[in-house]
Amino acid sequence: MKKLAMHWKILIGMILGLLFGLLMKNLEQKGIVVDWIKPFGTIFINLLKMIAVPLIVVSLIVGLADLKDISKLSKLGGRTVLFYLCSTVIAVSIGLGLANLIKPGRYINKESRESLIQNFSVDASQKIQMAETAKKSGPLQPLIDIVPDNFFKALSDNGSMLQVILFVILLGIGLILVDEKKAKPVVDFFKGLNEVIMKIIDIIMLFSPYGVFALMASLMVEIPDFSTLRALGIYGLTVVLGLFIMAFIFYPTLLLIFAKVNPIKFFKAIAPAQLLAFSTSSSAATLPVTMECVTEHVGVDEEVSSFVLPLGATVNMDGTSLYQAVAAIFIAQAMLPNPLDLNTQLMIVVTATLASIGSAAVPSAGMVMLVIVLGQAGIPEAGLALIFAIDRPLDMCRTVVNVTSDSTVATIVAKSVGKLHHPKDF
């Protein structure tokens, strides 16, 4: 009997979790799920986050050391950043276009608006306060934040991924520049450690169907009342439509043009990472699985995937930037008497692009960055409360797009440098 593929196991766990959560919600047994089921989902996410930073450090060092040439690194980095930047700008533009076309804000009536603002005002205030702290910093603060004053302190914080990547890139460059004989023991150590970490990921993934079940069950019992959600349906559909266009039209087109890859085979290969991204809402937590799928199932050389994917999980947030664009227009349409002019919307493109780069690869981080986008455009930040009710399911969807974007760019970059070698079953 053929063994059931991991992505099918995850999908089954997801569906059963949703059904179980719905049953418990109807039976008014939310406490059972929250107290006895949800912790296993939290444990699963923590396991993935636990291995994410060691994976980034080890795989990036091994990948850079294997380049053996600084010019290869500059070529790889330049192409990666170019594709990431272009895809983010296109994502924001698609979001703005759909929001202006569909006008989801006009479907929010006065009663729904007041109810949502009242119910989620505390949550909105917390995000606004966090954003205000970020805005008080100088214009070059993001640049300062990239450079750690203590590497080991940065290692202990998943939110400091860029700091870790900077140090590891410097370490990799050092290994390239020193004598090969002297670098060999260090490289061999990290290559051995890399194999061990990949095996740990395999062990963690055995638990994934159960972890996903717990996450979906807890999501279902904690989701807001459906009567409130109906008022936000058009907004949610606008975001999902934009994400659908990115995932199933834009990325497949890029794959066909630049990598000559069959999109259907590509999506089948990265399905476990996409399903895990959907259930965890975290690009960082999904990173170990994304790297495994892209390297082993798509055929991207580890030299490329170990550089492109960790960087993408930190700075490439297409789904988040698209959502920020739609959300900004939605809140403006719901709360402002006049539509935003072209100049303001163009500034949203710039701000949302930069804000998505600064978003941490963890659940709901984009919400904090959205406050900055709203403030720049002159949109009332209190309107953030309008979208809290359905942010969690939309966060799950946009994380799938973030992961798909990272995988797509890794494949394209690998093809451009001759490092794409499809396995036999691709």
C-alpha positions as CSV (number, residue, x, y, z in Angstrom):
1,M,0.0,0.0,0.0
2,K,1.4,3.4,-1.0
3,K,2.3,5.6,1.9
4,L,0.1,8.7,2.3
5,A,2.1,11.8,1.3
6,M,2.7,14.4,4.1
7,H,0.7,17.2,2.5
8,W,-2.4,14.9,2.5
9,K,-1.9,14.1,6.1
10,I,-1.7,17.8,7.0
11,L,-4.8,18.5,4.9
12,I,-6.7,15.7,6.7
13,G,-5.6,17.1,10.0
14,M,-6.7,20.6,9.0
15,I,-10.2,19.5,7.9
16,L,-10.7,17.3,11.0
17,G,-9.5,20.1,13.2
18,L,-12.0,22.6,11.7
19,L,-14.9,20.1,12.0
20,F,-13.9,19.2,15.6
21,G,-13.7,22.9,16.5
22,L,-17.0,23.6,15.0
23,L,-18.6,20.7,16.9
24,M,-17.1,21.9,20.2
25,K,-18.3,25.5,19.5
26,N,-21.8,24.3,18.8
27,L,-21.7,22.2,22.0
28,E,-20.4,25.3,23.9
29,Q,-17.3,23.3,25.0
30,K,-14.7,26.0,24.0
31,G,-12.8,25.4,27.2
32,I,-12.0,21.8,26.3
33,V,-10.3,22.9,23.1
34,V,-8.5,25.9,24.6
35,D,-7.3,24.0,27.6
36,W,-6.6,20.6,26.3
37,I,-6.2,20.8,22.5
38,K,-4.7,24.2,21.7
39,P,-1.5,23.6,23.7
40,F,-0.4,20.9,21.3
41,G,-0.7,23.4,18.4
42,T,1.4,25.8,20.4
43,I,4.0,23.1,21.1
44,F,4.1,22.3,17.3
45,I,4.7,26.0,16.4
46,N,7.3,26.3,19.1
47,L,9.1,23.2,17.8
48,L,9.3,24.8,14.3
49,K,10.4,28.2,15.6
50,M,13.0,26.4,17.8
51,I,14.7,24.9,14.8
52,A,14.2,27.9,12.4
53,V,17.2,30.0,13.6
54,P,19.7,27.1,13.8
55,L,18.6,26.1,10.3
56,I,19.1,29.6,9.0
57,V,22.6,29.9,10.6
58,V,23.9,26.5,9.5
59,S,22.4,26.3,6.0
60,L,23.4,29.9,5.2
61,I,27.0,29.3,6.3
62,V,27.2,26.0,4.2
63,G,25.6,27.7,1.2
64,L,27.9,30.7,1.3
65,A,31.0,28.6,1.9
66,D,30.1,26.4,-1.1
67,L,30.0,29.5,-3.4
68,K,33.8,29.9,-3.0
69,D,33.6,33.2,-4.8
70,I,32.5,36.7,-3.7
71,S,31.3,37.5,-7.2
72,K,28.8,34.6,-7.1
73,L,27.4,36.0,-3.8
74,S,26.9,39.4,-5.3
75,K,25.2,37.9,-8.3
76,L,22.9,35.7,-6.2
77,G,22.1,38.6,-3.8
78,G,21.4,41.1,-6.5
79,R,19.0,38.9,-8.4
80,T,17.2,37.8,-5.2
81,V,16.7,41.4,-4.0
82,L,15.5,42.5,-7.4
83,F,12.9,39.8,-7.7
84,Y,11.7,40.3,-4.1
85,L,11.3,44.0,-4.5
86,C,9.5,43.8,-7.9
87,S,7.1,41.1,-6.7
88,T,6.3,43.2,-3.5
89,V,5.5,46.3,-5.6
90,I,3.2,44.3,-7.9
91,A,1.5,42.8,-4.9
92,V,0.7,46.2,-3.4
93,S,-0.5,47.5,-6.8
94,I,-2.8,44.6,-7.3
95,G,-4.2,45.2,-3.8
96,L,-4.8,48.9,-4.5
97,G,-6.4,48.1,-7.9
98,L,-8.9,45.6,-6.5
99,A,-9.8,47.7,-3.5
100,N,-10.5,50.7,-5.8
101,L,-12.5,48.5,-8.2
102,I,-14.6,46.6,-5.6
103,K,-14.8,49.4,-3.0
104,P,-15.3,47.0,0.0
105,G,-15.5,49.9,2.4
106,R,-18.9,51.0,1.2
107,Y,-20.5,47.8,2.4
108,I,-19.8,48.6,6.0
109,N,-22.9,50.4,7.4
110,K,-22.8,52.7,10.4
111,E,-24.0,50.1,12.9
112,S,-21.5,47.5,11.9
113,R,-18.7,50.1,11.9
114,E,-19.5,51.3,15.5
115,S,-19.9,47.7,16.7
116,L,-16.5,46.6,15.4
117,I,-14.7,49.7,16.6
118,Q,-16.2,49.2,20.1
119,N,-15.4,45.5,20.2
120,F,-11.8,45.7,19.0
121,S,-10.8,49.1,20.2
122,V,-8.4,47.6,22.9
123,D,-6.7,45.4,20.4
124,A,-6.4,48.3,17.9
125,S,-5.0,50.6,20.6
126,Q,-2.2,48.1,21.4
127,K,-1.1,47.8,17.8
128,I,-1.3,51.6,17.4
129,Q,0.9,52.1,20.5
130,M,3.5,49.6,19.1
131,A,3.5,51.4,15.8
132,E,3.9,54.8,17.5
133,T,7.0,53.5,19.3
134,A,8.4,52.4,15.9
135,K,7.6,55.8,14.3
136,K,9.4,57.8,17.0
137,S,12.7,56.3,15.8
138,G,14.9,58.1,13.3
139,P,14.7,57.5,9.6
140,L,17.8,55.2,9.6
141,Q,16.7,53.2,12.7
142,P,15.7,50.2,10.5
143,L,19.3,50.2,9.2
144,I,20.7,50.4,12.8
145,D,18.4,47.5,13.9
146,I,19.9,45.2,11.2
147,V,23.3,45.3,13.0
148,P,23.3,43.4,16.3
149,D,25.3,44.6,19.2
150,N,25.3,41.0,20.5
151,F,25.0,38.2,18.1
152,F,24.0,35.6,20.8
153,K,21.3,37.9,22.0
154,A,19.9,38.1,18.4
155,L,20.1,34.3,18.2
156,S,17.7,34.0,21.1
157,D,15.0,36.2,19.4
158,N,13.1,35.0,16.3
159,G,12.2,38.7,15.7
160,S,15.9,39.5,15.1
161,M,16.2,37.3,12.0
162,L,17.8,40.0,9.9
163,Q,20.5,40.6,12.5
164,V,21.3,36.9,12.5
165,I,21.4,36.8,8.7
166,L,23.8,39.8,8.6
167,F,26.3,38.1,10.9
168,V,26.0,34.7,9.2
169,I,26.6,36.4,5.8
170,L,29.8,38.0,7.2
171,L,30.9,34.7,8.6
172,G,30.3,33.0,5.3
173,I,32.3,35.7,3.4
174,G,35.1,35.2,6.0
175,L,35.1,31.5,5.2
176,I,35.3,32.2,1.4
177,L,38.2,34.7,1.9
178,V,40.5,32.6,4.2
179,D,42.7,29.8,3.1
180,E,40.5,26.8,2.0
181,K,42.5,24.3,4.2
182,K,41.9,26.4,7.3
183,A,38.2,26.9,6.4
184,K,37.6,23.2,5.7
185,P,37.2,22.0,9.4
186,V,34.7,24.8,10.1
187,V,32.7,24.1,6.9
188,D,32.7,20.3,7.5
189,F,31.4,20.9,11.0
190,F,28.5,23.0,9.8
191,K,27.8,20.5,6.9
192,G,27.5,17.7,9.5
193,L,25.3,19.9,11.7
194,N,23.1,20.8,8.7
195,E,22.4,17.1,8.2
196,V,21.5,16.6,11.8
197,I,19.1,19.6,11.7
198,M,17.4,18.4,8.6
199,K,16.8,15.0,10.4
200,I,15.3,16.9,13.4
201,I,13.0,18.6,11.0
202,D,11.8,15.2,9.6
203,I,11.1,14.2,13.2
204,I,9.1,17.3,14.0
205,M,7.1,16.9,10.7
206,L,5.9,13.5,11.9
207,F,3.9,15.5,14.5
208,S,2.6,18.0,11.9
209,P,-0.9,16.5,11.2
210,Y,-1.7,16.5,15.0
211,G,-0.3,20.0,15.5
212,V,-2.3,21.3,12.5
213,F,-5.4,19.6,13.9
214,A,-5.0,21.4,17.2
215,L,-4.4,24.8,15.6
216,M,-7.5,24.5,13.4
217,A,-9.7,23.4,16.2
218,S,-8.6,26.3,18.4
219,L,-9.1,28.8,15.5
220,M,-12.6,27.6,15.0
221,V,-13.7,28.0,18.6
222,E,-12.0,31.4,19.0
223,I,-13.3,32.9,15.7
224,P,-15.7,35.8,16.3
225,D,-19.5,35.6,15.8
226,F,-20.4,34.9,12.2
227,S,-23.0,37.6,12.1
228,T,-20.2,40.1,12.6
229,L,-18.1,38.4,10.0
230,R,-20.8,38.8,7.3
231,A,-20.3,42.6,7.4
232,L,-16.6,42.1,6.5
233,G,-17.2,39.4,3.9
234,I,-16.6,41.7,0.9
235,Y,-13.4,43.0,2.4
236,G,-12.2,39.5,3.1
237,L,-13.1,38.4,-0.4
238,T,-11.2,41.3,-1.9
239,V,-8.0,40.3,0.0
240,V,-8.4,36.6,-0.9
241,L,-9.0,37.5,-4.6
242,G,-5.8,39.5,-4.7
243,L,-3.9,36.7,-3.0
244,F,-5.4,34.2,-5.4
245,I,-4.2,36.3,-8.4
246,M,-0.7,36.4,-6.9
247,A,-0.5,32.7,-6.1
248,F,-2.2,31.2,-9.1
249,I,-1.6,33.7,-11.9
250,F,1.4,35.9,-11.2
251,Y,3.8,33.3,-9.7
252,P,2.9,30.5,-12.3
253,T,3.6,33.1,-15.0
254,L,7.0,33.9,-13.5
255,L,7.8,30.2,-13.2
256,L,6.9,29.6,-16.8
257,I,8.8,32.6,-18.2
258,F,11.9,32.7,-16.1
259,A,12.4,29.1,-14.8
260,K,10.6,27.0,-17.5
261,V,8.9,25.1,-14.6
262,N,5.5,23.4,-14.7
263,P,3.4,25.3,-12.1
264,I,1.3,22.3,-11.3
265,K,4.3,20.2,-10.4
266,F,5.8,23.1,-8.5
267,F,2.7,23.6,-6.3
268,K,2.5,19.8,-5.7
269,A,6.2,19.9,-4.6
270,I,5.7,22.8,-2.1
271,A,2.2,21.8,-0.9
272,P,3.4,20.7,2.6
273,A,5.0,24.1,3.2
274,Q,1.9,25.9,1.9
275,L,-0.5,23.9,4.2
276,L,1.8,24.5,7.1
277,A,2.0,28.2,6.4
278,F,-1.8,28.3,6.3
279,S,-2.1,26.6,9.7
280,T,0.7,28.4,11.5
281,S,0.4,31.9,10.0
282,S,4.2,32.2,10.3
283,S,6.8,32.3,7.5
284,A,9.5,31.7,10.1
285,A,7.9,28.7,11.6
286,T,7.3,27.3,8.1
287,L,10.9,28.0,6.9
288,P,12.4,24.5,7.8
289,V,9.7,22.8,5.7
290,T,9.9,25.3,2.9
291,M,13.6,24.7,2.6
292,E,13.1,21.0,2.6
293,C,10.4,21.1,-0.1
294,V,12.3,23.6,-2.4
295,T,15.6,21.7,-2.1
296,E,14.4,18.1,-2.2
297,H,11.2,18.3,-4.2
298,V,11.7,21.2,-6.6
299,G,15.4,20.7,-7.1
300,V,16.8,24.0,-6.1
301,D,20.5,23.6,-5.1
302,E,21.1,24.0,-1.4
303,E,23.6,26.7,-2.2
304,V,20.8,28.9,-3.5
305,S,17.9,27.9,-1.2
306,S,20.0,28.4,2.0
307,F,20.5,32.0,1.0
308,V,17.3,33.0,-0.8
309,L,14.7,31.4,1.5
310,P,15.9,32.7,4.9
311,L,16.2,36.1,3.4
312,G,12.7,35.9,1.9
313,A,11.2,34.7,5.2
314,T,12.4,37.9,6.7
315,V,12.0,40.6,4.0
316,N,9.7,39.3,1.3
317,M,6.1,39.6,2.4
318,D,4.0,39.8,-0.8
319,G,0.8,38.6,0.9
320,T,1.3,41.0,3.8
321,S,1.9,44.0,1.5
322,L,-1.2,43.2,-0.7
323,Y,-3.3,42.9,2.5
324,Q,-2.0,46.3,3.8
325,A,-3.0,48.0,0.5
326,V,-6.5,46.6,0.5
327,A,-7.0,47.2,4.3
328,A,-5.8,50.9,3.9
329,I,-8.3,51.6,1.1
330,F,-11.1,49.7,2.9
331,I,-10.6,51.7,6.1
332,A,-10.4,54.9,4.2
333,Q,-13.6,54.1,2.3
334,A,-15.4,53.2,5.5
335,M,-14.2,56.2,7.6
336,L,-13.3,59.1,5.3
337,P,-15.9,61.3,3.4
338,N,-13.7,61.5,0.2
339,P,-11.7,58.9,-1.7
340,L,-7.9,59.0,-1.5
341,D,-6.2,60.9,-4.3
342,L,-3.6,59.3,-6.7
343,N,-0.6,60.8,-4.9
344,T,-1.7,59.3,-1.6
345,Q,-2.2,55.9,-3.1
346,L,1.2,56.0,-4.8
347,M,2.7,56.7,-1.4
348,I,0.8,53.7,0.0
349,V,2.6,51.6,-2.6
350,V,6.0,52.9,-1.3
351,T,5.1,52.7,2.4
352,A,3.5,49.3,2.2
353,T,6.5,47.9,0.3
354,L,8.9,49.2,2.9
355,A,6.6,48.2,5.8
356,S,6.3,44.6,4.5
357,I,10.1,44.4,4.5
358,G,10.1,45.4,8.1
359,S,7.3,42.9,9.1
360,A,8.5,40.1,11.4
361,A,7.7,36.6,10.0
362,V,5.3,35.9,12.8
363,P,1.4,35.9,13.1
364,S,-0.2,39.4,12.9
365,A,3.0,41.4,12.6
366,G,1.7,43.0,9.5
367,M,-1.1,44.6,11.6
368,V,1.5,46.8,13.4
369,M,3.1,47.8,10.1
370,L,-0.4,48.6,8.7
371,V,-0.7,51.4,11.4
372,I,2.3,53.1,9.8
373,V,0.8,52.8,6.4
374,L,-2.5,54.3,7.6
375,G,-0.8,57.1,9.4
376,Q,1.3,58.1,6.4
377,A,-1.9,58.2,4.2
378,G,-3.8,60.3,6.7
379,I,-6.3,57.5,7.4
380,P,-7.6,57.2,11.0
381,E,-5.6,54.5,12.8
382,A,-8.7,53.6,14.9
383,G,-10.1,52.1,11.8
384,L,-7.8,49.2,12.5
385,A,-10.5,47.8,14.7
386,L,-12.7,47.3,11.6
387,I,-10.5,44.4,10.3
388,F,-9.5,42.6,13.5
389,A,-12.5,40.3,13.4
390,I,-11.3,38.4,10.4
391,D,-7.6,39.1,10.5
392,R,-6.6,35.7,11.7
393,P,-8.0,33.7,8.7
394,L,-6.7,36.3,6.3
395,D,-3.3,36.2,8.0
396,M,-3.3,32.4,7.3
397,C,-4.0,33.0,3.6
398,R,-1.4,35.8,3.1
399,T,1.3,33.6,4.8
400,V,0.7,31.0,2.1
401,V,1.4,33.7,-0.5
402,N,4.5,34.8,1.4
403,V,5.9,31.3,1.4
404,T,4.9,30.7,-2.3
405,S,6.6,33.9,-3.3
406,D,9.8,32.8,-1.5
407,S,9.8,29.4,-3.2
408,T,9.1,30.9,-6.6
409,V,12.0,33.4,-6.4
410,A,14.3,30.7,-5.1
411,T,13.4,28.5,-8.1
412,I,13.9,31.4,-10.6
413,V,17.2,32.5,-9.1
414,A,18.4,28.9,-9.1
415,K,17.5,28.6,-12.8
416,S,19.3,31.9,-13.6
417,V,22.6,30.7,-12.0
418,G,22.4,27.1,-13.3
419,K,21.6,25.6,-9.9
420,L,18.1,24.1,-10.6
421,H,18.2,20.3,-10.9
422,H,14.7,18.7,-10.8
423,P,14.4,15.3,-9.1
424,K,13.2,12.3,-11.1
425,D,9.6,12.5,-9.7
426,F,9.2,16.2,-10.4
